Amino acid sequence: MHAEIQFIRLPQVLERLGISRSTLYAKLNKNSPYYDPTFPKQIKLNPNSFRSAVVWILHEIIQWQKDQMNKR
């Protein structure tokens, strides 16, 4: 069975993880002390635009959460 890919926007990612916007972007910023290379990367919906909307893939966020639970 082929799983459907579902995109979620920033507010849904923040709500699902219970973190702030600044925390999320710190996890994505290679120059941040809070950088997490395992954190799912966002996808620009229009890569040719500077201010493109971004999304994350839901199953990647869920898998990252499971990985964090397995680390404890």
PDB file of N, CA, C, O and CB in Angstrom:
ATOM      1  N   MET A   1       0.836  -1.182   0.000  1.00  0.00           N
ATOM      2  CA  MET A   1       0.000   0.000   0.000  1.00  0.00           C
ATOM      3  C   MET A   1       0.882   1.248   0.000  1.00  0.00           C
ATOM      4  O   MET A   1       1.822   1.351   0.788  1.00  0.00           O
ATOM      5  CB  MET A   1      -0.952  -0.003   1.215  1.00  0.00           C
ATOM      6  N   HIS A   2       0.579   2.171  -0.869  1.00  0.00           N
ATOM      7  CA  HIS A   2       1.363   3.395  -1.007  1.00  0.00           C
ATOM      8  C   HIS A   2       0.841   4.442  -0.022  1.00  0.00           C
ATOM      9  O   HIS A   2      -0.336   4.803  -0.048  1.00  0.00           O
ATOM     10  CB  HIS A   2       1.304   3.933  -2.469  1.00  0.00           C
ATOM     11  N   ALA A   3       1.726   4.919   0.840  1.00  0.00           N
ATOM     12  CA  ALA A   3       1.338   5.938   1.824  1.00  0.00           C
ATOM     13  C   ALA A   3       1.250   7.303   1.151  1.00  0.00           C
ATOM     14  O   ALA A   3       2.089   7.654   0.321  1.00  0.00           O
ATOM     15  CB  ALA A   3       2.348   5.981   3.002  1.00  0.00           C
ATOM     16  N   GLU A   4       0.243   8.052   1.510  1.00  0.00           N
ATOM     17  CA  GLU A   4       0.072   9.393   0.978  1.00  0.00           C
ATOM     18  C   GLU A   4       0.980  10.357   1.723  1.00  0.00           C
ATOM     19  O   GLU A   4       1.089  10.301   2.948  1.00  0.00           O
ATOM     20  CB  GLU A   4      -1.397   9.841   1.080  1.00  0.00           C
ATOM     21  N   ILE A   5       1.629  11.236   0.980  1.00  0.00           N
ATOM     22  CA  ILE A   5       2.495  12.246   1.583  1.00  0.00           C
ATOM     23  C   ILE A   5       1.642  13.440   1.951  1.00  0.00           C
ATOM     24  O   ILE A   5       0.884  13.954   1.129  1.00  0.00           O
ATOM     25  CB  ILE A   5       3.651  12.658   0.621  1.00  0.00           C
ATOM     26  N   GLN A   6       1.772  13.883   3.202  1.00  0.00           N
ATOM     27  CA  GLN A   6       0.994  15.021   3.665  1.00  0.00           C
ATOM     28  C   GLN A   6       1.940  16.130   4.104  1.00  0.00           C
ATOM     29  O   GLN A   6       2.825  15.916   4.932  1.00  0.00           O
ATOM     30  CB  GLN A   6       0.049  14.613   4.820  1.00  0.00           C
ATOM     31  N   PHE A   7       1.742  17.315   3.539  1.00  0.00           N
ATOM     32  CA  PHE A   7       2.503  18.485   3.942  1.00  0.00           C
ATOM     33  C   PHE A   7       1.792  19.174   5.098  1.00  0.00           C
ATOM     34  O   PHE A   7       0.562  19.213   5.153  1.00  0.00           O
ATOM     35  CB  PHE A   7       2.693  19.457   2.756  1.00  0.00           C
ATOM     36  N   ILE A   8       2.585  19.719   6.025  1.00  0.00           N
ATOM     37  CA  ILE A   8       2.005  20.547   7.081  1.00  0.00           C
ATOM     38  C   ILE A   8       2.782  21.853   7.136  1.00  0.00           C
ATOM     39  O   ILE A   8       3.975  21.900   6.837  1.00  0.00           O
ATOM     40  CB  ILE A   8       2.033  19.814   8.469  1.00  0.00           C
ATOM     41  N   ARG A   9       2.084  22.905   7.522  1.00  0.00           N
ATOM     42  CA  ARG A   9       2.661  24.239   7.567  1.00  0.00           C
ATOM     43  C   ARG A   9       3.238  24.503   8.953  1.00  0.00           C
ATOM     44  O   ARG A   9       3.053  23.716   9.881  1.00  0.00           O
ATOM     45  CB  ARG A   9       1.605  25.305   7.203  1.00  0.00           C
ATOM     46  N   LEU A  10       3.930  25.609   9.069  1.00  0.00           N
ATOM     47  CA  LEU A  10       4.623  25.978  10.304  1.00  0.00           C
ATOM     48  C   LEU A  10       3.734  25.904  11.549  1.00  0.00           C
ATOM     49  O   LEU A  10       4.148  25.298  12.537  1.00  0.00           O
ATOM     50  CB  LEU A  10       5.176  27.370  10.171  1.00  0.00           C
ATOM     51  N   PRO A  11       2.537  26.489  11.547  1.00  0.00           N
ATOM     52  CA  PRO A  11       1.731  26.425  12.779  1.00  0.00           C
ATOM     53  C   PRO A  11       1.426  24.992  13.235  1.00  0.00           C
ATOM     54  O   PRO A  11       1.386  24.715  14.434  1.00  0.00           O
ATOM     55  CB  PRO A  11       0.427  27.168  12.570  1.00  0.00           C
ATOM     56  N   GLN A  12       1.214  24.094  12.283  1.00  0.00           N
ATOM     57  CA  GLN A  12       0.940  22.698  12.664  1.00  0.00           C
ATOM     58  C   GLN A  12       2.191  22.021  13.227  1.00  0.00           C
ATOM     59  O   GLN A  12       2.098  21.220  14.157  1.00  0.00           O
ATOM     60  CB  GLN A  12       0.415  21.904  11.451  1.00  0.00           C
ATOM     61  N   VAL A  13       3.363  22.342  12.665  1.00  0.00           N
ATOM     62  CA  VAL A  13       4.613  21.770  13.187  1.00  0.00           C
ATOM     63  C   VAL A  13       4.839  22.244  14.623  1.00  0.00           C
ATOM     64  O   VAL A  13       5.163  21.450  15.506  1.00  0.00           O
ATOM     65  CB  VAL A  13       5.824  22.167  12.287  1.00  0.00           C
ATOM     66  N   LEU A  14       4.663  23.550  14.842  1.00  0.00           N
ATOM     67  CA  LEU A  14       4.872  24.100  16.183  1.00  0.00           C
ATOM     68  C   LEU A  14       3.904  23.502  17.188  1.00  0.00           C
ATOM     69  O   LEU A  14       4.288  23.178  18.312  1.00  0.00           O
ATOM     70  CB  LEU A  14       4.724  25.614  16.164  1.00  0.00           C
ATOM     71  N   GLU A  15       2.646  23.356  16.785  1.00  0.00           N
ATOM     72  CA  GLU A  15       1.644  22.776  17.689  1.00  0.00           C
ATOM     73  C   GLU A  15       1.950  21.312  17.993  1.00  0.00           C
ATOM     74  O   GLU A  15       1.852  20.873  19.139  1.00  0.00           O
ATOM     75  CB  GLU A  15       0.239  22.901  17.081  1.00  0.00           C
ATOM     76  N   ARG A  16       2.318  20.566  16.962  1.00  0.00           N
ATOM     77  CA  ARG A  16       2.602  19.140  17.143  1.00  0.00           C
ATOM     78  C   ARG A  16       3.788  18.917  18.068  1.00  0.00           C
ATOM     79  O   ARG A  16       3.779  17.993  18.880  1.00  0.00           O
ATOM     80  CB  ARG A  16       2.866  18.479  15.798  1.00  0.00           C
ATOM     81  N   LEU A  17       4.816  19.766  17.947  1.00  0.00           N
ATOM     82  CA  LEU A  17       6.035  19.589  18.740  1.00  0.00           C
ATOM     83  C   LEU A  17       6.010  20.349  20.063  1.00  0.00           C
ATOM     84  O   LEU A  17       6.787  20.044  20.968  1.00  0.00           O
ATOM     85  CB  LEU A  17       7.227  20.028  17.939  1.00  0.00           C
ATOM     86  N   GLY A  18       5.130  21.326  20.179  1.00  0.00           N
ATOM     87  CA  GLY A  18       5.063  22.104  21.411  1.00  0.00           C
ATOM     88  C   GLY A  18       6.269  22.989  21.606  1.00  0.00           C
ATOM     89  O   GLY A  18       6.722  23.192  22.732  1.00  0.00           O
ATOM     90  N   ILE A  19       6.800  23.526  20.498  1.00  0.00           N
ATOM     91  CA  ILE A  19       7.965  24.406  20.579  1.00  0.00           C
ATOM     92  C   ILE A  19       7.632  25.745  19.933  1.00  0.00           C
ATOM     93  O   ILE A  19       6.623  25.885  19.242  1.00  0.00           O
ATOM     94  CB  ILE A  19       9.200  23.758  19.894  1.00  0.00           C
ATOM     95  N   SER A  20       8.497  26.722  20.169  1.00  0.00           N
ATOM     96  CA  SER A  20       8.305  28.049  19.578  1.00  0.00           C
ATOM     97  C   SER A  20       8.920  28.091  18.183  1.00  0.00           C
ATOM     98  O   SER A  20       9.700  27.223  17.791  1.00  0.00           O
ATOM     99  CB  SER A  20       8.928  29.147  20.476  1.00  0.00           C
ATOM    100  N   ARG A  21       8.542  29.121  17.459  1.00  0.00           N
ATOM    101  CA  ARG A  21       9.084  29.335  16.119  1.00  0.00           C
ATOM    102  C   ARG A  21      10.608  29.509  16.183  1.00  0.00           C
ATOM    103  O   ARG A  21      11.332  28.952  15.357  1.00  0.00           O
ATOM    104  CB  ARG A  21       8.425  30.573  15.459  1.00  0.00           C
ATOM    105  N   SER A  22      11.090  30.280  17.162  1.00  0.00           N
ATOM    106  CA  SER A  22      12.530  30.514  17.268  1.00  0.00           C
ATOM    107  C   SER A  22      13.280  29.216  17.598  1.00  0.00           C
ATOM    108  O   SER A  22      14.388  29.003  17.105  1.00  0.00           O
ATOM    109  CB  SER A  22      12.817  31.579  18.342  1.00  0.00           C
ATOM    110  N   THR A  23      12.694  28.359  18.415  1.00  0.00           N
ATOM    111  CA  THR A  23      13.319  27.077  18.719  1.00  0.00           C
ATOM    112  C   THR A  23      13.407  26.211  17.472  1.00  0.00           C
ATOM    113  O   THR A  23      14.431  25.577  17.218  1.00  0.00           O
ATOM    114  CB  THR A  23      12.541  26.346  19.817  1.00  0.00           C
ATOM    115  N   LEU A  24      12.335  26.186  16.699  1.00  0.00           N
ATOM    116  CA  LEU A  24      12.332  25.382  15.468  1.00  0.00           C
ATOM    117  C   LEU A  24      13.427  25.860  14.522  1.00  0.00           C
ATOM    118  O   LEU A  24      14.193  25.049  14.002  1.00  0.00           O
ATOM    119  CB  LEU A  24      10.952  25.456  14.769  1.00  0.00           C
ATOM    120  N   TYR A  25      13.508  27.163  14.296  1.00  0.00           N
ATOM    121  CA  TYR A  25      14.515  27.669  13.369  1.00  0.00           C
ATOM    122  C   TYR A  25      15.927  27.534  13.934  1.00  0.00           C
ATOM    123  O   TYR A  25      16.881  27.445  13.162  1.00  0.00           O
ATOM    124  CB  TYR A  25      14.230  29.123  13.033  1.00  0.00           C
ATOM    125  N   ALA A  26      16.088  27.517  15.249  1.00  0.00           N
ATOM    126  CA  ALA A  26      17.407  27.256  15.842  1.00  0.00           C
ATOM    127  C   ALA A  26      17.836  25.823  15.547  1.00  0.00           C
ATOM    128  O   ALA A  26      19.017  25.566  15.311  1.00  0.00           O
ATOM    129  CB  ALA A  26      17.384  27.506  17.375  1.00  0.00           C
ATOM    130  N   LYS A  27      16.883  24.885  15.557  1.00  0.00           N
ATOM    131  CA  LYS A  27      17.197  23.497  15.237  1.00  0.00           C
ATOM    132  C   LYS A  27      17.651  23.342  13.786  1.00  0.00           C
ATOM    133  O   LYS A  27      18.400  22.419  13.465  1.00  0.00           O
ATOM    134  CB  LYS A  27      15.986  22.610  15.501  1.00  0.00           C
ATOM    135  N   LEU A  28      17.203  24.238  12.913  1.00  0.00           N
ATOM    136  CA  LEU A  28      17.534  24.174  11.486  1.00  0.00           C
ATOM    137  C   LEU A  28      18.783  24.982  11.121  1.00  0.00           C
ATOM    138  O   LEU A  28      19.341  24.802  10.038  1.00  0.00           O
ATOM    139  CB  LEU A  28      16.362  24.668  10.670  1.00  0.00           C
ATOM    140  N   ASN A  29      19.223  25.865  12.013  1.00  0.00           N
ATOM    141  CA  ASN A  29      20.326  26.778  11.724  1.00  0.00           C
ATOM    142  C   ASN A  29      21.669  26.144  12.096  1.00  0.00           C
ATOM    143  O   ASN A  29      21.935  25.890  13.271  1.00  0.00           O
ATOM    144  CB  ASN A  29      20.136  28.104  12.481  1.00  0.00           C
ATOM    145  N   LYS A  30      22.509  25.891  11.098  1.00  0.00           N
ATOM    146  CA  LYS A  30      23.801  25.246  11.333  1.00  0.00           C
ATOM    147  C   LYS A  30      24.715  26.057  12.248  1.00  0.00           C
ATOM    148  O   LYS A  30      25.634  25.499  12.847  1.00  0.00           O
ATOM    149  CB  LYS A  30      24.495  25.004  10.018  1.00  0.00           C
ATOM    150  N   ASN A  31      24.479  27.359  12.364  1.00  0.00           N
ATOM    151  CA  ASN A  31      25.304  28.218  13.221  1.00  0.00           C
ATOM    152  C   ASN A  31      24.779  28.314  14.649  1.00  0.00           C
ATOM    153  O   ASN A  31      25.392  28.973  15.488  1.00  0.00           O
ATOM    154  CB  ASN A  31      25.390  29.603  12.626  1.00  0.00           C
ATOM    155  N   SER A  32      23.666  27.675  14.931  1.00  0.00           N
ATOM    156  CA  SER A  32      23.058  27.738  16.254  1.00  0.00           C
ATOM    157  C   SER A  32      23.613  26.629  17.149  1.00  0.00           C
ATOM    158  O   SER A  32      23.884  25.527  16.672  1.00  0.00           O
ATOM    159  CB  SER A  32      21.524  27.628  16.149  1.00  0.00           C
ATOM    160  N   PRO A  33      23.783  26.914  18.446  1.00  0.00           N
ATOM    161  CA  PRO A  33      24.194  25.843  19.362  1.00  0.00           C
ATOM    162  C   PRO A  33      23.100  24.787  19.530  1.00  0.00           C
ATOM    163  O   PRO A  33      23.364  23.702  20.047  1.00  0.00           O
ATOM    164  CB  PRO A  33      24.559  26.429  20.728  1.00  0.00           C
ATOM    165  N   TYR A  34      21.882  25.096  19.098  1.00  0.00           N
ATOM    166  CA  TYR A  34      20.757  24.163  19.217  1.00  0.00           C
ATOM    167  C   TYR A  34      20.483  23.419  17.909  1.00  0.00           C
ATOM    168  O   TYR A  34      19.472  22.729  17.781  1.00  0.00           O
ATOM    169  CB  TYR A  34      19.504  24.912  19.652  1.00  0.00           C
ATOM    170  N   TYR A  35      21.386  23.564  16.947  1.00  0.00           N
ATOM    171  CA  TYR A  35      21.228  22.898  15.651  1.00  0.00           C
ATOM    172  C   TYR A  35      21.076  21.388  15.836  1.00  0.00           C
ATOM    173  O   TYR A  35      21.815  20.761  16.595  1.00  0.00           O
ATOM    174  CB  TYR A  35      22.432  23.205  14.734  1.00  0.00           C
ATOM    175  N   ASP A  36      20.113  20.829  15.134  1.00  0.00           N
ATOM    176  CA  ASP A  36      19.872  19.389  15.178  1.00  0.00           C
ATOM    177  C   ASP A  36      19.872  18.868  13.743  1.00  0.00           C
ATOM    178  O   ASP A  36      18.889  19.037  13.022  1.00  0.00           O
ATOM    179  CB  ASP A  36      18.518  19.054  15.906  1.00  0.00           C
ATOM    180  N   PRO A  37      20.968  18.235  13.326  1.00  0.00           N
ATOM    181  CA  PRO A  37      21.046  17.761  11.939  1.00  0.00           C
ATOM    182  C   PRO A  37      20.023  16.676  11.613  1.00  0.00           C
ATOM    183  O   PRO A  37      19.787  16.380  10.442  1.00  0.00           O
ATOM    184  CB  PRO A  37      22.429  17.237  11.659  1.00  0.00           C
ATOM    185  N   THR A  38      19.419  16.085  12.635  1.00  0.00           N
ATOM    186  CA  THR A  38      18.408  15.046  12.392  1.00  0.00           C
ATOM    187  C   THR A  38      17.008  15.626  12.218  1.00  0.00           C
ATOM    188  O   THR A  38      16.080  14.915  11.832  1.00  0.00           O
ATOM    189  CB  THR A  38      18.404  14.045  13.536  1.00  0.00           C
ATOM    190  N   PHE A  39      16.860  16.918  12.505  1.00  0.00           N
ATOM    191  CA  PHE A  39      15.535  17.526  12.418  1.00  0.00           C
ATOM    192  C   PHE A  39      15.115  17.649  10.953  1.00  0.00           C
ATOM    193  O   PHE A  39      15.919  18.064  10.119  1.00  0.00           O
ATOM    194  CB  PHE A  39      15.522  18.914  13.106  1.00  0.00           C
ATOM    195  N   PRO A  40      13.869  17.297  10.627  1.00  0.00           N
ATOM    196  CA  PRO A  40      13.415  17.350   9.229  1.00  0.00           C
ATOM    197  C   PRO A  40      13.530  18.760   8.636  1.00  0.00           C
ATOM    198  O   PRO A  40      13.192  19.755   9.276  1.00  0.00           O
ATOM    199  CB  PRO A  40      11.965  16.869   9.132  1.00  0.00           C
ATOM    200  N   LYS A  41      14.011  18.806   7.416  1.00  0.00           N
ATOM    201  CA  LYS A  41      14.172  20.079   6.715  1.00  0.00           C
ATOM    202  C   LYS A  41      12.848  20.487   6.064  1.00  0.00           C
ATOM    203  O   LYS A  41      12.044  19.646   5.664  1.00  0.00           O
ATOM    204  CB  LYS A  41      15.296  19.981   5.648  1.00  0.00           C
ATOM    205  N   GLN A  42      12.651  21.789   5.974  1.00  0.00           N
ATOM    206  CA  GLN A  42      11.453  22.307   5.330  1.00  0.00           C
ATOM    207  C   GLN A  42      11.618  22.257   3.807  1.00  0.00           C
ATOM    208  O   GLN A  42      12.726  22.142   3.284  1.00  0.00           O
ATOM    209  CB  GLN A  42      11.162  23.754   5.802  1.00  0.00           C
ATOM    210  N   ILE A  43      10.491  22.346   3.125  1.00  0.00           N
ATOM    211  CA  ILE A  43      10.464  22.353   1.660  1.00  0.00           C
ATOM    212  C   ILE A  43       9.834  23.663   1.216  1.00  0.00           C
ATOM    213  O   ILE A  43       8.745  24.019   1.667  1.00  0.00           O
ATOM    214  CB  ILE A  43       9.673  21.116   1.086  1.00  0.00           C
ATOM    215  N   LYS A  44      10.517  24.379   0.331  1.00  0.00           N
ATOM    216  CA  LYS A  44       9.943  25.597  -0.242  1.00  0.00           C
ATOM    217  C   LYS A  44       8.958  25.187  -1.335  1.00  0.00           C
ATOM    218  O   LYS A  44       9.299  24.406  -2.224  1.00  0.00           O
ATOM    219  CB  LYS A  44      11.061  26.547  -0.813  1.00  0.00           C
ATOM    220  N   LEU A  45       7.751  25.710  -1.267  1.00  0.00           N
ATOM    221  CA  LEU A  45       6.749  25.378  -2.280  1.00  0.00           C
ATOM    222  C   LEU A  45       7.060  26.036  -3.617  1.00  0.00           C
ATOM    223  O   LEU A  45       6.674  25.522  -4.667  1.00  0.00           O
ATOM    224  CB  LEU A  45       5.365  25.796  -1.809  1.00  0.00           C
ATOM    225  N   ASN A  46       7.751  27.163  -3.585  1.00  0.00           N
ATOM    226  CA  ASN A  46       8.163  27.826  -4.813  1.00  0.00           C
ATOM    227  C   ASN A  46       9.644  28.181  -4.667  1.00  0.00           C
ATOM    228  O   ASN A  46       9.969  29.278  -4.215  1.00  0.00           O
ATOM    229  CB  ASN A  46       7.288  29.105  -5.101  1.00  0.00           C
ATOM    230  N   PRO A  47      10.537  27.277  -5.042  1.00  0.00           N
ATOM    231  CA  PRO A  47      11.964  27.511  -4.806  1.00  0.00           C
ATOM    232  C   PRO A  47      12.536  28.717  -5.549  1.00  0.00           C
ATOM    233  O   PRO A  47      13.631  29.174  -5.224  1.00  0.00           O
ATOM    234  CB  PRO A  47      12.733  26.294  -5.196  1.00  0.00           C
ATOM    235  N   ASN A  48      11.818  29.234  -6.533  1.00  0.00           N
ATOM    236  CA  ASN A  48      12.304  30.389  -7.290  1.00  0.00           C
ATOM    237  C   ASN A  48      11.934  31.718  -6.637  1.00  0.00           C
ATOM    238  O   ASN A  48      12.352  32.778  -7.104  1.00  0.00           O
ATOM    239  CB  ASN A  48      11.754  30.348  -8.697  1.00  0.00           C
ATOM    240  N   SER A  49      11.161  31.665  -5.571  1.00  0.00           N
ATOM    241  CA  SER A  49      10.713  32.876  -4.898  1.00  0.00           C
ATOM    242  C   SER A  49      11.454  33.047  -3.579  1.00  0.00           C
ATOM    243  O   SER A  49      11.673  32.077  -2.854  1.00  0.00           O
ATOM    244  CB  SER A  49       9.193  32.836  -4.662  1.00  0.00           C
ATOM    245  N   PHE A  50      11.840  34.286  -3.267  1.00  0.00           N
ATOM    246  CA  PHE A  50      12.553  34.561  -2.015  1.00  0.00           C
ATOM    247  C   PHE A  50      11.648  34.313  -0.807  1.00  0.00           C
ATOM    248  O   PHE A  50      12.096  33.768   0.202  1.00  0.00           O
ATOM    249  CB  PHE A  50      13.073  36.012  -1.999  1.00  0.00           C
ATOM    250  N   ARG A  51      10.387  34.707  -0.907  1.00  0.00           N
ATOM    251  CA  ARG A  51       9.464  34.586   0.226  1.00  0.00           C
ATOM    252  C   ARG A  51       8.444  33.477  -0.018  1.00  0.00           C
ATOM    253  O   ARG A  51       7.244  33.684   0.158  1.00  0.00           O
ATOM    254  CB  ARG A  51       8.743  35.920   0.476  1.00  0.00           C
ATOM    255  N   SER A  52       8.907  32.337  -0.411  1.00  0.00           N
ATOM    256  CA  SER A  52       8.030  31.206  -0.680  1.00  0.00           C
ATOM    257  C   SER A  52       7.501  30.602   0.617  1.00  0.00           C
ATOM    258  O   SER A  52       8.185  30.597   1.640  1.00  0.00           O
ATOM    259  CB  SER A  52       8.768  30.145  -1.495  1.00  0.00           C
ATOM    260  N   ALA A  53       6.288  30.098   0.558  1.00  0.00           N
ATOM    261  CA  ALA A  53       5.742  29.351   1.688  1.00  0.00           C
ATOM    262  C   ALA A  53       6.551  28.065   1.855  1.00  0.00           C
ATOM    263  O   ALA A  53       7.024  27.480   0.881  1.00  0.00           O
ATOM    264  CB  ALA A  53       4.221  29.037   1.479  1.00  0.00           C
ATOM    265  N   VAL A  54       6.699  27.637   3.113  1.00  0.00           N
ATOM    266  CA  VAL A  54       7.422  26.397   3.374  1.00  0.00           C
ATOM    267  C   VAL A  54       6.509  25.399   4.067  1.00  0.00           C
ATOM    268  O   VAL A  54       5.556  25.769   4.753  1.00  0.00           O
ATOM    269  CB  VAL A  54       8.677  26.663   4.228  1.00  0.00           C
ATOM    270  N   VAL A  55       6.825  24.127   3.870  1.00  0.00           N
ATOM    271  CA  VAL A  55       6.069  23.036   4.479  1.00  0.00           C
ATOM    272  C   VAL A  55       7.049  21.983   4.972  1.00  0.00           C
ATOM    273  O   VAL A  55       8.220  21.977   4.592  1.00  0.00           O
ATOM    274  CB  VAL A  55       5.049  22.420   3.470  1.00  0.00           C
ATOM    275  N   TRP A  56       6.558  21.102   5.816  1.00  0.00           N
ATOM    276  CA  TRP A  56       7.299  19.931   6.253  1.00  0.00           C
ATOM    277  C   TRP A  56       6.474  18.707   5.888  1.00  0.00           C
ATOM    278  O   TRP A  56       5.258  18.801   5.721  1.00  0.00           O
ATOM    279  CB  TRP A  56       7.606  19.980   7.790  1.00  0.00           C
ATOM    280  N   ILE A  57       7.127  17.569   5.766  1.00  0.00           N
ATOM    281  CA  ILE A  57       6.424  16.313   5.482  1.00  0.00           C
ATOM    282  C   ILE A  57       6.039  15.699   6.827  1.00  0.00           C
ATOM    283  O   ILE A  57       6.888  15.451   7.684  1.00  0.00           O
ATOM    284  CB  ILE A  57       7.318  15.317   4.624  1.00  0.00           C
ATOM    285  N   LEU A  58       4.740  15.461   6.988  1.00  0.00           N
ATOM    286  CA  LEU A  58       4.219  14.996   8.270  1.00  0.00           C
ATOM    287  C   LEU A  58       4.909  13.732   8.755  1.00  0.00           C
ATOM    288  O   LEU A  58       5.283  13.653   9.925  1.00  0.00           O
ATOM    289  CB  LEU A  58       2.737  14.752   8.165  1.00  0.00           C
ATOM    290  N   HIS A  59       5.088  12.743   7.891  1.00  0.00           N
ATOM    291  CA  HIS A  59       5.681  11.490   8.389  1.00  0.00           C
ATOM    292  C   HIS A  59       7.130  11.674   8.828  1.00  0.00           C
ATOM    293  O   HIS A  59       7.607  10.915   9.672  1.00  0.00           O
ATOM    294  CB  HIS A  59       5.607  10.410   7.313  1.00  0.00           C
ATOM    295  N   GLU A  60       7.850  12.663   8.278  1.00  0.00           N
ATOM    296  CA  GLU A  60       9.212  12.940   8.746  1.00  0.00           C
ATOM    297  C   GLU A  60       9.194  13.549  10.141  1.00  0.00           C
ATOM    298  O   GLU A  60      10.054  13.240  10.966  1.00  0.00           O
ATOM    299  CB  GLU A  60       9.935  13.881   7.771  1.00  0.00           C
ATOM    300  N   ILE A  61       8.223  14.409  10.409  1.00  0.00           N
ATOM    301  CA  ILE A  61       8.077  14.993  11.746  1.00  0.00           C
ATOM    302  C   ILE A  61       7.727  13.895  12.748  1.00  0.00           C
ATOM    303  O   ILE A  61       8.305  13.837  13.834  1.00  0.00           O
ATOM    304  CB  ILE A  61       6.985  16.106  11.750  1.00  0.00           C
ATOM    305  N   ILE A  62       6.792  13.031  12.390  1.00  0.00           N
ATOM    306  CA  ILE A  62       6.394  11.930  13.277  1.00  0.00           C
ATOM    307  C   ILE A  62       7.580  11.009  13.543  1.00  0.00           C
ATOM    308  O   ILE A  62       7.787  10.585  14.680  1.00  0.00           O
ATOM    309  CB  ILE A  62       5.222  11.128  12.663  1.00  0.00           C
ATOM    310  N   GLN A  63       8.361  10.694  12.510  1.00  0.00           N
ATOM    311  CA  GLN A  63       9.522   9.818  12.691  1.00  0.00           C
ATOM    312  C   GLN A  63      10.558  10.472  13.594  1.00  0.00           C
ATOM    313  O   GLN A  63      11.171   9.796  14.420  1.00  0.00           O
ATOM    314  CB  GLN A  63      10.153   9.468  11.333  1.00  0.00           C
ATOM    315  N   TRP A  64      10.762  11.780  13.450  1.00  0.00           N
ATOM    316  CA  TRP A  64      11.710  12.488  14.309  1.00  0.00           C
ATOM    317  C   TRP A  64      11.245  12.408  15.762  1.00  0.00           C
ATOM    318  O   TRP A  64      12.055  12.196  16.664  1.00  0.00           O
ATOM    319  CB  TRP A  64      11.860  13.970  13.863  1.00  0.00           C
ATOM    320  N   GLN A  65       9.925  12.579  15.991  1.00  0.00           N
ATOM    321  CA  GLN A  65       9.393  12.463  17.349  1.00  0.00           C
ATOM    322  C   GLN A  65       9.651  11.067  17.918  1.00  0.00           C
ATOM    323  O   GLN A  65      10.053  10.928  19.073  1.00  0.00           O
ATOM    324  CB  GLN A  65       7.885  12.772  17.364  1.00  0.00           C
ATOM    325  N   LYS A  66       9.422  10.045  17.111  1.00  0.00           N
ATOM    326  CA  LYS A  66       9.657   8.668  17.565  1.00  0.00           C
ATOM    327  C   LYS A  66      11.135   8.459  17.891  1.00  0.00           C
ATOM    328  O   LYS A  66      11.472   7.811  18.882  1.00  0.00           O
ATOM    329  CB  LYS A  66       9.196   7.653  16.489  1.00  0.00           C
ATOM    330  N   ASP A  67      12.008   9.005  17.058  1.00  0.00           N
ATOM    331  CA  ASP A  67      13.447   8.880  17.312  1.00  0.00           C
ATOM    332  C   ASP A  67      13.838   9.548  18.632  1.00  0.00           C
ATOM    333  O   ASP A  67      14.683   9.037  19.368  1.00  0.00           O
ATOM    334  CB  ASP A  67      14.249   9.497  16.154  1.00  0.00           C
ATOM    335  N   GLN A  68      13.221  10.689  18.925  1.00  0.00           N
ATOM    336  CA  GLN A  68      13.515  11.388  20.185  1.00  0.00           C
ATOM    337  C   GLN A  68      13.041  10.546  21.370  1.00  0.00           C
ATOM    338  O   GLN A  68      13.724  10.466  22.391  1.00  0.00           O
ATOM    339  CB  GLN A  68      12.837  12.793  20.211  1.00  0.00           C
ATOM    340  N   MET A  69      11.883   9.925  21.233  1.00  0.00           N
ATOM    341  CA  MET A  69      11.382   9.060  22.321  1.00  0.00           C
ATOM    342  C   MET A  69      12.298   7.868  22.534  1.00  0.00           C
ATOM    343  O   MET A  69      12.507   7.447  23.672  1.00  0.00           O
ATOM    344  CB  MET A  69       9.953   8.569  22.014  1.00  0.00           C
ATOM    345  N   ASN A  70      12.848   7.315  21.459  1.00  0.00           N
ATOM    346  CA  ASN A  70      13.728   6.151  21.564  1.00  0.00           C
ATOM    347  C   ASN A  70      15.076   6.479  22.190  1.00  0.00           C
ATOM    348  O   ASN A  70      15.777   5.579  22.651  1.00  0.00           O
ATOM    349  CB  ASN A  70      13.943   5.551  20.203  1.00  0.00           C
ATOM    350  N   LYS A  71      15.451   7.768  22.212  1.00  0.00           N
ATOM    351  CA  LYS A  71      16.723   8.184  22.808  1.00  0.00           C
ATOM    352  C   LYS A  71      16.668   8.231  24.328  1.00  0.00           C
ATOM    353  O   LYS A  71      17.713   8.273  24.978  1.00  0.00           O
ATOM    354  CB  LYS A  71      17.124   9.541  22.275  1.00  0.00           C
ATOM    355  N   ARG A  72      15.478   8.227  24.906  1.00  0.00           N
ATOM    356  CA  ARG A  72      15.404   8.376  26.359  1.00  0.00           C
ATOM    357  C   ARG A  72      15.633   7.091  27.091  1.00  0.00           C
ATOM    358  O   ARG A  72      15.600   7.067  28.321  1.00  0.00           O
ATOM    359  CB  ARG A  72      14.087   8.931  26.754  1.00  0.00           C
TER     360      ARG A  72
END
